[in-house]
């Protein structure tokens, strides 16, 4: 499993949540273009994505609130 993040500083993660998938955009510190990927909507896929982002204390995350976002909030 390769890390998505190579720089120091805050890491911004945006998650567009759907029933069967999540589209994630990860923006490193000092970057202008996010890395975008689609993952499964299950806990294991979310945990794997977050583990690729390095130190969790550097993460700034936002996600779509709604019926599919509540489970995600608990996982995060």
C-alpha positions in Angstrom: 0.0 0.0 0.0 1.6 3.2 -1.2 1.1 6.5 0.7 -0.8 9.2 -1.1 1.0 12.0 0.8 4.6 13.0 0.4 4.7 16.5 2.0 4.4 18.0 5.4 1.6 20.2 6.6 -2.2 19.8 6.5 -3.8 17.2 4.3 -7.3 18.1 3.0 -9.7 15.2 2.3 -13.1 15.7 0.6 -15.5 12.7 0.4 -18.5 12.5 -1.9 -20.5 9.7 -0.4 -22.9 7.4 -2.3 -24.5 4.1 -1.3 -22.0 1.9 -3.1 -18.9 4.1 -3.5 -17.1 7.2 -2.2 -15.2 9.6 -4.4 -12.3 11.0 -2.4 -10.1 14.0 -3.2 -6.9 14.3 -1.2 -5.0 17.6 -1.4 -1.5 17.7 0.0 0.0 20.8 1.7 1.2 23.2 -1.0 -0.5 21.3 -3.8 -2.9 22.8 -6.3 -4.5 19.6 -7.7 -6.0 16.9 -5.5 -5.5 13.2 -6.1 -9.0 11.8 -6.8 -10.0 8.2 -6.5 -13.1 6.1 -6.1 -13.2 3.7 -3.2 -15.9 1.3 -1.8 -18.3 2.7 0.8 -17.4 0.0 3.4 -15.4 0.7 6.6 -12.4 -1.2 5.4 -12.0 0.9 2.2 -12.4 4.2 4.2 -9.8 3.0 6.8 -7.4 2.0 4.1 -7.7 5.5 2.4 -7.1 7.3 5.7 -4.1 5.1 6.5 -2.6 6.2 3.2 -2.8 9.8 4.2 -0.2 9.6 6.9 -0.5 11.1 10.3 -4.2 11.4 11.1 -3.6 14.6 13.2 -2.7 16.4 9.9 -6.1 15.5 8.3 -8.8 18.1 7.6 -11.8 16.2 6.3 -15.2 17.0 5.0 -17.9 14.8 3.8 -21.5 14.9 2.5 -23.9 14.7 5.4 -27.0 12.7 5.0 -28.2 9.1 5.2 -25.0 7.7 3.9 -22.7 10.1 5.8 -23.6 9.1 9.3 -21.8 5.8 9.1 -18.8 7.5 7.6 -18.7 10.0 10.4 -18.5 7.1 12.9 -15.7 5.4 10.9 -13.7 8.6 10.7 
